[in-house]
Amino acid sequence: MSTIDIENSLGITFCERLPLAFTHGQGSQVWDEAGKQYLDFTSGWGVTCLGHCHPVVVAAIAKQAARLMQSPNAGFTYSPERAALLQQLQKVLPANISNAYFCNSGAEANDAALKLARKITGKHKVISTQGSFHGRSFNTLSVSRGPDNSGRYLPQLPDICFVPHGDTAALAEVIDQQTAAVIVEPVQGEGGVRIPPANWLAQVQELCHRHDALLIVDEIQTGFCRTGKFFALEHSPALIQPDFITMAKGIAAGFPFAAFAVSPQVNALVQKDDHGGTYCGNPLGCALSNTVLSYLLDHNIASRVQLSGGFLLQALQDLQEKFPLLIRQVRGLGLLCAIELHEIALARRLTLRCAEAGLLVVPTRNGIIRLLPDLLVKREDMETAISILQQALQDSAG
Ligand SMILES: Cc1ncc(COP(=O)(O)O)c(C=O)c1O
């Protein structure tokens, strides 16, 4: 028998662990072991888009779990649940997309896109953006953040280069006929809610076309109404027709599930054995994702997020006016919001103070905290969150 260090078994994290243990949740609230209530403005890192334990989510899981969770042959046969989900996805994916494949996590979806882009183009070079985040698998780490990140796992994937997010001229300098793909987040999430100039994505697309490179749009954090459009690429004034679009997080409101969808040109070169996995497209995930999509569409959640996001951003801007010496900038698109502080260490103190006062926020690198409430968050919960933040800033100022 082994002796597992239970106390520290969560020791390897990507940010500082809060001294808390949550036992249950409802809507935008969660409760810890001691019964204390918190407002969850993390949504489990942008995942629980309908809040915790939404009745339609719980019912969809229970219903499908009682029917079939895993296909006998891991999904090689026709699956009614998968077919139903694909029907639904057709309604929201960009018009040029012809096929979608399922995975278990965002990293896997991006990994598959990178792998296929290299295979399909026969080229190696991949261009990503500084400060990006595309996952923690070996391939996706190599295209995340910048050379400072991938240097830890040498030798990293070769032929990767990074350009500043939102900088078309920098991309134009490095993209060439050797480029297999450019991978971008329409708005950087983990990078601290970096919103590029409105035309940037169209310009990236144009550069990709000119150099026969494939465009991979990572909508893992921004998709499923998070930014007030079903996908953030819809904010672009020009039509964006990506070669790959990758999805996870909100796609199944809390169940580990993900997908990548491709254009017909890409799909024509996808062969047997190119993608798969024991749980990919399992009936439980498909049934749940189908339910989530229906809910988002039937209740016009994208419009709701535009309104809620507008309210939250305005409130954050008011906070910045009150605390200009503490807050460098606030940014937001829909319910993907960030507060960037002048002092990097203040992000940690604020995160802890907010948690003490019953508000959970997302600590982010470089002195940033993010607010990612669920998409159904109520006005009064946003007001409570802002007043907790205000008090926490007040305490830090004084
Ligand atoms: C934009 C983006 N891409 C990829 C990922 C990785 O997804 P996962 O954690 O499901 O592997 C994330 C996770 O935060 C993300 O925000």
The ligand as a MOL file (V3000), in Angstrom:
LIG
                    3D

  0  0  0     0  0            999 V3000
M  V30 BEGIN CTAB
M  V30 COUNTS 16 16 0 0 0
M  V30 BEGIN ATOM
M  V30 1 C -7.8070 29.6970 -24.7220 0
M  V30 2 C -7.5530 28.3760 -24.0800 0
M  V30 3 N -7.1060 27.3650 -24.8320 0
M  V30 4 C -6.8670 26.1440 -24.2970 0
M  V30 5 C -7.0540 25.9050 -22.9550 0
M  V30 6 C -6.7680 24.5480 -22.3930 0
M  V30 7 O -7.9810 23.8970 -22.1060 0
M  V30 8 P -8.0150 22.6740 -21.0800 0
M  V30 9 O -7.6330 23.2000 -19.7460 0
M  V30 10 O -9.4250 22.1520 -21.1630 0
M  V30 11 O -7.0170 21.6700 -21.5860 0
M  V30 12 C -7.5020 26.9410 -22.1310 0
M  V30 13 C -7.6820 26.7360 -20.6840 0
M  V30 14 O -7.7460 27.6480 -19.8920 0
M  V30 15 C -7.7500 28.2100 -22.7050 0
M  V30 16 O -8.1750 29.2560 -21.9630 0
M  V30 END ATOM
M  V30 BEGIN BOND
M  V30 1 1 1 2
M  V30 2 1 2 3
M  V30 3 2 2 15
M  V30 4 2 3 4
M  V30 5 1 4 5
M  V30 6 1 5 6
M  V30 7 2 5 12
M  V30 8 1 6 7
M  V30 9 1 7 8
M  V30 10 2 8 9
M  V30 11 1 8 10
M  V30 12 1 8 11
M  V30 13 1 12 13
M  V30 14 1 12 15
M  V30 15 2 13 14
M  V30 16 1 15 16
M  V30 END BOND
M  V30 END CTAB
M  END
